[in-house]
């Protein structure tokens, strides 16, 4: 058994490819009580994305992605997503993933989160991220430069987010989702 790397990221959410978006959306909302927190067309991955949550502190716990191959009879997990607590941990986990065989790195500023995407040694997509204090409608993509200081990243993110008409503080977005969840019963 190998030693556990520090910091230890926490599993956060999963994305799955689907054949029938409406059917899958209905299933997950009815069975698990999810609400749609965002939806749109991917920027780097040109597919329809629907973000679902049942927790007002999490932007999404499940992502439904169009594009599941018609002949796919096996599970087609889109990505495994893990959270860390700060930008320094994000930088460290990024370094460790690449040092241990990760490939195809992509650093992304989603506005509501800072993410590092890496393929594991067998090509499975992994996202490691942390939430920002802001919300903008998703999907949202700006490059993330982890060589900048934490303060510079925060300032740059806020400036980019405030240009979006859907901008709000994370705490206001959380209140909105809490109300949706309460209204749903």
N, C-alpha and C positions, 0 to 999 in steps of 0.2 A: 504494500500500500504506500502511496506517495504522500508526502507531507502536504497539508492544506496550506494554500497560499494565503497570505494576509495582504490586504483586507479580504474578508469573505463577503462577496456580493450576495444579495438575497434575490431569489427568483421572484419576479414581479408579474409578468404577463406573457401571454402566448399569442402568436398570430397564426391563423390557419388559412390555407387556400380553400375556396369553396366553388362548387358548380353553380348553385342556385342561391344567390345572395338573399333574396326575399324570404325564401323558405328557412334558411339558416338564421337570419335575423329574427324571424318570428319564433323559431325554436328556442334560441338562447334568451330572448326577452321573456317569453312565457314560462319557460322551465326554471331559469335561474334568476329572473327578476332584473336583468340588465336593462339599462336605458342607453339610448344612443347619445354619446357625448360629443361626437364629431363624425363627419364623413366627407369624403372628397376623392379626387383622383391623385394618385401618387405622382410625385415630381420626378424622382430618380427611377422609381419603379412604376411604369405607366399602367396602373391597375386601379380598380375601384376599391377604396378602403372604408370600412365602417368600424369606428372605435366604440366599444361598449364598456360600461362600468356599472357596478352595483355598490360602489363605495365613493362617497363624496370627497374623499381625500385623494383619490386616484383618478387621473384623467382617463385611463383605460386599463382594463384587466384582460380584455380579449380584443383582438383585431381580426375581422373577417376580410379576406383579400380575394378579389376575383382572380380568375386565371388558373383554377385547378384544371389540369389536363383531363379531357373527356374520358380517356381510358385509364385514369388513375383510380385503382381500387384500393390502394394503400393510403395510410395517413400521410398527409402532405403538410407538415408543420412548416410555417413560414419562418419563424424565428423563436429563439428562447431569449427572454429579456430578464436582466438582473439589475437591481438597484444598488447604488453605493451612496454614501452620505455626503460626499463633498468632491470638488474638482480635483483635489490632490489624490484622492482614492481613484477617481476616474483615470487620471494619468498613470497611476501605478498599475491598475488592472490592465490597462491598454498595453503597457510595457510587458507585463507578465504574459498576456495572451500571445503577443508577437514572439516573445522569447521562447514560448513553449509550443510553437508550430502553428499559431494562428496566421491567417493570410487575408488579403483583400480588405485592408482596413479602410473605413470611411468614418470621418469625424463630422458630426452633424449638429447644428444648433437648430432645434425644432421650435425655439421660442419658449415653449412651456417646459422644455427639457434639453439637457446637453447629453448627447449620445455618441458612443463609439460602437461601430459595427465591425465585426471581424468574423471570418469563416473559421470554424474549428478545423482540425487536421483532416476530417472527412468531408468538409464542405458545408456543414450545417451552419446557418447564420445565427450569430449571437449578438445581442445588443446589451451593452452595459451603459447605464444612464443614471442621472439624478435630475430631479425636478428643479425648475427655476421658480422664482417667485411670481412669474407672469403666466398669462394664458393668451394664446392666439388660436384661431381656428386651425385645425389640422386637416390634411397634412401641410406642414410648413417646413421649408428647408433653407437654411443659410449654412455656409461652411463654418466649421468650428476650428479655431486656431488655439490648440492647447498649449502653445508656447507663450501665449499672452498670460498676464497675471490674472488671478481670480477677479480682481476689481475691474480690470479691462474687459474681461469676458462678460461680467455682469452689466457694465455700462453699455457695451456694444449690443448685448441682447435686448436690453430695455429700449435702446434707441430704435432697433429694427422692429421690435414688437409694437411700439407706440405708433408706427406708421400704418399698422394694420387696423382696419375699421372694427374688427372684432376684439381688439385688445381689452383686457381687464386684468386686474390683479388676481393671482391664484385664489386668494381667500374669497373674493367675490364669485369666482367661477364655482368654488366649492359650495357656497351657499345656494347658487342656482341649481346645481346637481342635487344637493340635499333636498331642495324643494321638489324637484322632479321625482325623486325616489319616494318622498312622502306622499305626493299626489298619486303615485302609482299604487300605493297601499301596500 
